[in-house]
Amino acid sequence: AALPAGWNEAGFDDGSWQRGSGPVGYGSSLVGTDVSAGGFPATRPLSIQGRASFDVADPGALSGLQVTTYADDGVVVYVNGTEVGRANLPDGAVSQNSYATAAPRTDAARGAPLVFGVPSGLLVAGENVLAIQANGNYRNTRDMSFAVSLKTIGEAAAPGAPTGVSAVAEDSSAAVS
């Protein structure tokens, strides 16, 4: 099935999505939330989507945010529905059936973290959403995962702004497709 419209935007109801701690994925002992769907390899997902909400009291008080993640195999990151970075995925639209362009193992991916800047202009006062999608390089991939962290950059954080908050926390949600 296609990804639900607006899955990466604030206001999307992710109440039916699995919840857990990060890293999210399968095939690695480092995974905190296993989304393998119990099978190998036919029923394993080709992509994993995750979301985490965070509050910002005053976006104007921030220079921006920094998102740190890794690409095992490919990854695209969104804030409030706007793409802020990708790695190992082709240009253009990415779906749940898109294949990553590389297949690094989890340890290699974790050893090469990706850092994406988020301009404060993408943030709103109140609830914001960080969404991430990981895609595999091939259907029978042995492992696929992601973990993500979020922190303020530039000026000191305003009250209520994210400061070193893990975006894959107990109340984060993940879906597989």
Buried (B, 14 or more C-beta within 10 A) or exposed (E): EEBBEEBBBBEBEBEEBBEBBBBBBBBBEBBEBBBBEEEEEEEBBBBBBBBBBBBBEBBEBBEBBBBBBBBBBBBBBBBBBBBBBBBBBEEEEBEBEBBBBBBBBBEEBBEEEBEBEBBBEBBEEEEBBBBBBBBBBEEEBBBBBBBBBBBBBEEEBBEBBBEEBBBBBEEBBBBBB
